[in-house]
């Protein structure tokens, strides 16, 4: 009996979206934020494009370069991708819970902003991005087509740009404490990047 891998992956992403929507209601008030048009162009548009590439029906890409299969369809690879998607979603959700009312979907400094270093923030400075990149990569692996890996690259570039701005603002907000945190904890991959 084959696992319904596509259905499971979609359910993980639906869970993530619902969790994100529900948890967005209770956050601290922002005292500094990026202009909306910049947020859309630099962050939301790339994530939406990545989501369409990953979530669009495979038939939509048939016969195009985006639909090229990069390796043979192997159930073990698809299962590994599914498990990576689940792990990434759960890691991002854990980070969101730990961040609490300091969270924002956009680059912001909150009133009474706190520097969080516990939980997943003890492993990487941007665990939500780490989790989402893992989930995107897992989904791309399960799909096995060029479109999936293109989506990962687009989202990774967007997250990298976003985290650079966040780090500049956190450095301005927390000074030496944030500089020390940056020296001790890598941005996205523990011990590597």
N, C-alpha and C positions, 0 to 999 in steps of 0.2 A: 504494500500500500504506500503510495507516494504522499509525502507531506504537502499540504496546501501552502507552499512557501509564499507565493504571491499574496494570498489572502492574509497570511500571518504578518508579513511585512507591512501590508497596508494597514492592518489593525494596530501595529506598533506605532505607525505614524499618526493614525487617528487618535490613539491614546495620548501621544505626545501633544498634538494640537489641542485637544480638550483640556489636558492638564495645564497647558500654558495659558489658555483662555481663562480658566477658573482661577488660577493662581495670580493672574495679573490684576485682580481687583483690589488687593490690599498691598500697596507699596507707599513708600514715603514720597512726599512732594519733591519735585525737582527744583533745584536752584540754578542749574546750568544744563543746557541741552543743545544739540546740533540743530540747525535749521531743517525743517521738514523736507524740503526738496533735496538737500544733500543726503539725508537719511535714506530717502527713497532710491536715489540714483546709486549710491555707494553700497547700500546694504540690502534693502528689500528687493529691488529689481534683480540683482544676481541670485538671491535665494529663491525668488519666484521662478526665474529661468531654470535654475537647478532642479527645483521641484517638478516643473513641467517635464523636463528631460527625463527625470527618474519616474515620475508618476503617470506620464502620458501612456496611453495604450501602445503596446509594442507594434501593433499593426500600423500605427501612424508613421512609424519610422522605417517600415519595410521598404527595401529597395533604395534607401538613402545611405549616405556615409554614416549617419548617426545610428542606423540600425545594424551596422557591421558587428558581427559577433567576434570578439577578440580571442576566445578560446572555446573549445568544445563544451557543450552543455553537460555538466557533470553534477549530479545531485549533491555530492559531498561538498562541492564548492558553493552551491546554492544554499545548502544548510549552514555552512560556515558564514556566508554572507548574512543569512537571516539571523543567526546568533549574534553577529557583530552589530547588526541593526538594533536588536533588542538591548544588547549591552550598552550601546551608545545612547539610546533613548533613556535607559534607566540611569546612566551616569549623568546625563544632562539634567534629568529631573531631580536627582539627588542634589546636584549643585544648586539648582533653583531653590530647593527647600532650604538648604543651608544658607544661601544668600538672603533669604527672607525678604523683608521690606526694602532692602537695599537694591533689589533687582529692578532692571528696566530693560525693555526690548530694544532700546536705543541708547546711544552714548549720552549719559547724564551723570551729574553729580547731584546727590540727594541731600535734603536737609538732614543734618545729623548723620551723614554718611559714615559707615563703619568700614574699616579694612578687615575683611574676612580672610582668615588664614587656616581655618579648621576644615575638617572633612575633605572633600575633593580638592579644596583650595590649598591643602597641604601638599598635594601631588603636582598640580599644575595651576598656574595663575588664572587660566581661562577654561575651567572644566566644562562649561556649557558648550563652548566651541569644540573642545576635544570630543565630547560626547556626540555632538551633532555631526562632526566630521567622520567619526567612527560609524555612525548610523548611515550617513550618505555613502561612505565607502562600502559598507556591508550591503546596502541595497544595490549599489553598482556591481558588486561582485556577483550577487544573486542574478542580476539581469544579464551580465556578461557581454553587454554591447557597448560600443564606443560612447553612446549618449550618456551612460552612467558615469563613466570616468571623466567625461567633459563636465558633467554636472559637479562632480567632486572638485575639479580644478577651479571652476567658476566660484563655487561657494568658499573654497579655501582662500582664494585671493581676496574675496570680500571680507571674510572673517579676519584675515591678516591685517587688512587696512583698518578695519574697525578696532581691532585690539590695539593697534599702534596708537590710535587716538585715545582710546580708553586709558592706556598706560601713561600717556602724556598728562591727561587730566588727573589721574590718580596720583601721579608723581607731584603735580602741583598741589593737590589736596593733602597728601600725607607725607610729603617730603622724604626725609631720611628713612622713615619706617617703610615706605614703599620701595625705595632704592634697595634697602636691605632684603626685602621680600623678593625683589627681582633677582638679586644675587643668589638667593637660596633656592628658589623654585622656578623651574622652566615655564615657558608660556603655554605650550600645548602638549608636548610629549615629555613625560618624566625623564629627567636626566639627559635629554637629547636636544629639544628645541623649545 
